[in-house]
């Protein structure tokens, strides 16, 4: 039996060990899903929504345990664990509340002598591949809508956060979801690719890196099955001179450093109009210096370790390269006692004097570092925001909603914010452009890729 272990970023210890699924385990899971499929789709949307809500109740009741497990698996400060559970609940309940209306029959205008309608029918079996950074929030986006639409689901979670897959499925099984409808498998990369290719799998929902998305696309090539890809980001924020600067600083600093910057939609680059640039930097530096970098189990910790030591060292190299190229580092890492090269503990950093010749402004960082660049106009800010291979979210901070709309329409992105950032509203489509992926989750539109239209055309009175 092959096993894998989770090395905790907290102290480098082995937190848990789990067996990988073998070929027989995978085959059995596919058989169970196929056996459960017909009854699950016939159960009806209202009953499926009831079970989703019941499972959510069970999941939320375990908030404390889940928060502690998150800390040990991926380094999230325990004080923030409840936020992930709350976000899970918000998304699951919202999608359950709109499932019937979103999946209702589409009936065209009446035509004499005919009965015509379009049903939204399940795809069949959905394979969800989820990452470690927001292990429940990323998974719930696909799992819950897939189940509500009448599909069966197999969840493969990151090898860094396997307990999340187990907790997720456990809650749904205890809620009464029939055997085989929702299962997890702990898989290595080769087995994951084989399952993507499996003829029993009808749709693959992947959240992760661009490189991982390319692997999924190659594995599914020529098989005529749907795939949804939620990949990386290099998300910008633009602070106009008319912004509420205090609100803007508080929002973008949180958007850049929450979860140690390990968020696909976190703020990774900031553009500030020149008249307020110095004031913005001064305020932002003061706020960043208030973070407490420490083990995540401490209630006083506001910045935990990154997920792995090598990930932290990658960010250190980005910062070093930027400074060598002329960037100015405003945060003294020595003021953060736990910061140490070769460990997962990395002090936050804010850089000015940056430009797009530097990796830190163009390459995904995925860590607690942000560059701040001065601009002279909306047009310059738009050009810089669009100068990226990514397009997940972008933000503008301004009191002028008309200007915000004009800027938003010009920026290539899946979501555009005014006066906020780094947030998913389940009522809105979550989607990206360019290398940030393709497809959509959440909102009524999110059901479209997890179901298919089937037209019924009856000639009556014959």
Secondary structure, DSSP 8 states (H G I E B T S, - for coil): --EEEEE-TTTS-EEEEEE---HHHHHHHHHHHHHHHHHHHHS-HHHHHHHHHHHHHHHHTTHHHHHHHHHHHH---GGGHHHHHHHHHHHHHHHHHHHHHHTS-B--S--TTEEEEEEEEE-SEEEEEE-STTHHHHHHHHHHHHHHTT-EEEEEE-TT-HHHHHHHHHHHHHHT--TTTEEE----HHHHHHHHH-TT--EEEEES-HHHHHHHHHHHTTS--EEEEE----EEEEE-TTS-HHHHHHHHHHHHHGGGG--TTSEEEEEEEGGGHHHHHHHHHHHHTT--BS-TTSTT-SB---S-HHHHHHHHHHHHHHHHTT-EE-S-GGGSTT--TTSS----EEEES--TTSHHHHS---SSEEEEEEESSHHHHHHHHHSSSEESEEEEE-S-HHHHHHHHHHS--SEEEES--S---TTS-EE-EETTEESEESTGGGGGGGEEEEEEEEE---
